[in-house]
Amino acid sequence: MTGPDLGEIEAWFDGVLAGRISRDAADRWAMKWLGDDFGGQVDLDEHQLWALDLLGGIDLTHGPGADFLHSKEQIRGWRDEVRARRLSFALELSKNRAWDTGVMPGEQRKPQTSSERRRRVDEIFGDVLPETTSDERDPERRTGLPDDWYRENRPPHHDR
């Protein structure tokens, strides 16, 4: 399982800055990803870990009843850095044409014809067309009666 992407983490920083999300809620959400809530099943890269670590300490205070340790300006700076890293990653993908080819930077593209690629997409999304068209099939096979399928697929032991 992959963790939240930088865009999602950035949205949490935005929510805190706008007052839509409490610092406590943001901290709990980040710590859920950093903690062992998923039994070690989450893969986080260095950017995700960095951003979640910042978000995870967003509700720290100087002491009981004191102000927050991190100012809104500092949080805004973190949010801007997360955004910069996210956009930098997107730019790197677009330079390598990973959006078009489905290949991440540093990976080799597997040669595949456009028809194979189209067929795979169709299989995934359920738009697979039959290999033959209706005019290529035997028109005498079915009579059009509702029980045709049952007659054609009758088990052999029913013929005795």
Helices and strands as residue ranges (DSSP letters): H 6-18, H 23-34, H 46-56, H 72-95, H 98-101, H 114-125, G 134-136, H 148-152, G 156-159
